[in-house]
């Protein structure tokens, strides 16, 4: 079964909250990335899973509170990002 991408949001109101990423270890779900937006007091986790219910259950098992869970899709997947060595050097003309 193909995995789908979901965004999990967790909202905070203290500066030290949200320092720990969810430990998604449920079969069929995978934590792709976690970022914190300190000015918005939010932590965003990108999780792949078969459906929203499975992703919510995986977050619950990891004891990670989810304030919002929404489906998402990649615009530019991380594996499509070029590395520095892939980017051609531009030569300045004198």
RODO-2510 file (C-alpha; in nm, 4 decimals, decimal comma):
residues 94
     n   res          X          Y          Z
     1     x     0,0000     0,0000     0,0000
     2     x     0,1347     0,3434    -0,0918
     3     x     0,2103     0,5816     0,1895
     4     x     0,0628     0,9278     0,2022
     5     x     0,2126     1,2405     0,3564
     6     x     0,0564     1,4051     0,6609
     7     x     0,1397     1,7164     0,8606
     8     x     0,1120     1,6932     1,2379
     9     x     0,1098     2,0225     1,4254
    10     x     0,1696     2,0721     1,7960
    11     x     0,1167     2,4185     1,9448
    12     x     0,3105     2,5621     2,2381
    13     x     0,3188     2,8694     2,4546
    14     x     0,6544     2,8225     2,6329
    15     x     1,0023     2,8725     2,4889
    16     x     1,1396     2,5307     2,5916
    17     x     0,8421     2,3230     2,4720
    18     x     0,8534     2,1252     2,1508
    19     x     1,2207     2,0363     2,1757
    20     x     1,1550     1,6637     2,1282
    21     x     1,0452     1,5121     1,7975
    22     x     0,7849     1,2362     1,7994
    23     x     0,9288     0,8843     1,7998
    24     x     0,7169     0,7310     1,5257
    25     x     0,7936     0,3593     1,5436
    26     x     0,4617     0,2133     1,4278
    27     x     0,4848    -0,0265     1,1355
    28     x     0,3639     0,1432     0,8197
    29     x     0,4386     0,4974     0,9414
    30     x     0,7604     0,6945     0,9030
    31     x     0,8720     1,0273     1,0468
    32     x     1,0180     1,2222     0,7535
    33     x     1,1137     1,5467     0,9249
    34     x     1,0316     1,7704     1,2192
    35     x     1,0732     2,1467     1,2314
    36     x     0,9992     2,4112     1,4911
    37     x     0,8671     2,7562     1,4078
    38     x     0,9557     2,9447     1,7264
    39     x     0,7855     3,2692     1,6287
    40     x     0,4588     3,0785     1,5753
    41     x     0,5029     2,8476     1,8773
    42     x     0,4442     2,5406     1,6647
    43     x     0,6265     2,2156     1,5895
    44     x     0,5488     2,0540     1,2545
    45     x     0,6146     1,6866     1,1890
    46     x     0,5960     1,5373     0,8400
    47     x     0,4873     1,1757     0,8650
    48     x     0,4216     0,9200     0,5934
    49     x     0,1561     0,6583     0,6555
    50     x    -0,1259     0,4636     0,4925
    51     x    -0,4008     0,6941     0,6247
    52     x    -0,4737     0,9678     0,8806
    53     x    -0,6030     0,7195     1,1386
    54     x    -0,2804     0,5160     1,1299
    55     x    -0,0684     0,8310     1,1593
    56     x    -0,2783     0,9586     1,4523
    57     x    -0,2451     0,6192     1,6220
    58     x     0,1334     0,6218     1,5677
    59     x     0,1563     0,9676     1,7275
    60     x    -0,0576     0,8502     2,0203
    61     x     0,1653     0,5456     2,0763
    62     x     0,4671     0,7771     2,0847
    63     x     0,2833     1,0017     2,3361
    64     x     0,3116     1,2990     2,1015
    65     x     0,0152     1,5342     2,1346
    66     x    -0,1354     1,6279     1,7987
    67     x    -0,3278     1,9544     1,7805
    68     x    -0,3864     1,9307     1,4067
    69     x    -0,3388     1,6516     1,1515
    70     x    -0,3910     1,7248     0,7836
    71     x    -0,3065     1,5491     0,4565
    72     x    -0,0292     1,7022     0,2483
    73     x     0,1629     1,6370    -0,0706
    74     x     0,5147     1,7106    -0,1848
    75     x     0,5815     2,0062    -0,4096
    76     x     0,9557     1,9404    -0,4089
    77     x     1,0444     1,6113    -0,2346
    78     x     1,3675     1,6106    -0,0330
    79     x     1,5289     1,3397    -0,2483
    80     x     1,4861     1,5670    -0,5516
    81     x     1,7091     1,8355    -0,3990
    82     x     2,0447     1,8663    -0,5742
    83     x     2,3624     1,8440    -0,3707
    84     x     2,6267     2,1143    -0,3916
    85     x     2,8337     1,8941    -0,6234
    86     x     2,5360     1,8621    -0,8603
    87     x     2,5029     2,2368    -0,9070
    88     x     2,7135     2,3611    -1,2004
    89     x     2,9639     2,6322    -1,1185
    90     x     2,9172     2,9591    -1,2935
    91     x     3,2295     3,1235    -1,4248
    92     x     3,2495     3,5017    -1,4099
    93     x     3,3901     3,6656    -1,7162
    94     x     3,6415     3,9457    -1,6739
***
